[in-house]
Amino acid sequence: MARSRIPSSRPAASRLAAVALAAGALALAVAGCSSSGSPTSTPLSSTSTTSSSPSPTSRPTGTSTSAPVDGQCATSSLTGSIQPGGGGAAGSSEVTLVLTNGGTAECSLQGWPGVSFVGDGNGTQLGAPADFDRSSPHDTVTLKPGGTAQAALKIVQALNYSQSDCNPKQADGFRVYPPGSTESLFVKDADVTACQSSSVSLLTVKALVPGA
């Protein structure tokens, strides 16, 4: 009687083992991809904040009168004149520069007016502008309509200098820049002599104070 063969289970076991190994390799590969993927945290963006609040406007100080004050007088509303002053040292005289508010509204001035001699009948500047006497106070001066502000103006005599150093010339008066303004006005005074040489300084002006 012939014996019947029992199929061997080894090929099936081998196939099962191969499948298991493949599955394990796939799992390891997936795990590796997960660990090397996207970063775990998002970096914060770097931004700078700028304040939108404007800085307060600086008021003129003892070293500058270039900025206008609140309620600045318009140069077009001012008139100027030269009045007698408090005398002067030897070789010089002192007069009073007066600025009058000819407008209809109250206005203000603060600091030193810019002053220079002018002549030739056309406003040509003669010589150096006035130096500022910064030892004097310079509070804000409020001018009502018709009100005045004044500054002491010292004038050194041109005859104190030699003809060659000074190059003297009769002036028509003064060009005056109110403090804080880039516009000027003409103040007539035909009794003054200027030095045309810019190396000679004849004028010194104090800060404006309330008019008498």
Helices and strands as residue ranges (DSSP letters): H 10-35, G 75-77, E 78-87, E 92-101, E 107-109, E 114-119, E 124-126, E 131-132, E 141-143, E 148-156, G 158-160, H 163-166, E 168-170, E 173-177, E 185-188, E 193-195, E 203-205, E 209-210
